[in-house]
Amino acid sequence: MTIAIPVAPLRMQVRSRGACATYRAAALMLALGALGATRVAHADDAPAFDRPGIGFASQTLPAGSVAWEQALSDVSYDRSGGVRSTEYVADSRLRIGLSAQAELQLAIDSQVWQRVRGTGQDFRGHGGGDASVGLKWALPSTRDTFSWALLGTAAVPVGRAPYGDDGHRYDLGVSAGWDLDGGRNVALYANLSDSDDGHGWTVSPSYTFYAQGNLSAYAEAGIGGGEDEMRALGTGLTWLIAQRVQLDLSVLRGLSAPTSDWQGGLGVSVLLR
């Protein structure tokens, strides 16, 4: 097996069968929102960080707030046909609260390390990945225990192959969250994507089953189709320090051939102001 451009498929980790199902998922999210109808995060609330997990937070940052979310190491590992592929990504995200409802997001895969071994090959590579620009919008809610938000992003292909992609990619996602007793939470995320390779969709429910003090734990599932084909189950932990800094640790187990066998993340998020 010859691999000229290694590991790039690993980067389709948690996105992604037909367009009809995609729009059904989006319509379902909008219908659920109409029933509950995002609470915007307030200054005395814990920051609504987007890390970790497949989806994103259903709240925006308050106007004037700035947050930095940094992957210390997001790892993907896959073994197929005797070939083992590993990728490490240090992705960075800057979030800026523009108003009570709007938030600007600037992100980049600043450092990407790849390795492919097997069938007589041993490839190592390192480079910069692509960037993206996004706008997050908190949708109206009539309940304090319900929040939802839209996030539209456009890729900026600044990375060189195989660490980046020369083509375009646009994503439109919606995330809804329901607060439960004891700090627990249920969330549902759906995403549509369009790229040079075609269309894709992703749906992911999650459940924060433990929340005591500054420590919380969640479980999640992900299913996708089209160019974002995936099946996965995962879990993660977050630890909030002084209401401004969050450490996170997560793991995701792939359950289908297009999905990486294992994915893990270690990161830190900081509310700068």
HUBELPE-V385326 format. One line per field, one symbol per residue. ss: DSSP state (h for helix, s for strand, l for the rest). phi: phi as a letter, one per 20 degrees, with the letter a starting at -180 (. if undefined). psi: psi as a letter, one per 30 degrees, with the letter a starting at -180 (. if undefined). A space follows every 50 residues. Layout:
ss = ???
phi = ???
psi = ???
This chain:
ss = lllllllhhhhlllllllhhhhhhhhhhhhhhhhhhllllllllllllll lllllllllllllllsssssssssssssssllssssssssssssssslll lsssssssssssssssssllssssssslllsssssssslllllllsssss ssssssllllllllllllssssssssssslhhhlsssssssssssllsss ssssssssssssllsssssssssssslllsssssssssssslllssssss sssslllllllssssssssssll
phi = .ddecfmggffefcco.cfffgfffffffffffffdl.gefdfeefgefe feofecfecdffgnfccddcefaddccbcbmnddcccdcdeccddcfebf ddbecccbefccdcbccplndbdcbbaeeedbcccdcfefcdcfecbbbd cdccfdfdeefeeccfeebccccccccdfdfmnfbdccccbdccbfepdb bbcbebbeecbcmedbcccbcccbbmfdgabbcbbacccedlmcccdcbb bcdfdbgfeggccbbcbcccefa
psi = kkjejlfefffhehl.eleeeefeeeeeeeeeeeee.kkkkleglkkikf lalealkgllklkfkkkkkkjejkkkkkkkhgkkkkkkkikkkkkkjeaf fkkkkklkiekkkkkkklhgljkklkakalllklkkkklkkgkfgkkllk jklkkjiflkkgfakfllkkkjlkkkkjkllgglkklkkkkklklffall lkkjlljjfkjkbgklklkllkkllbfhklklklllkkjkkhgfkkkkkl kkjkglefkkekklkklkkkje.
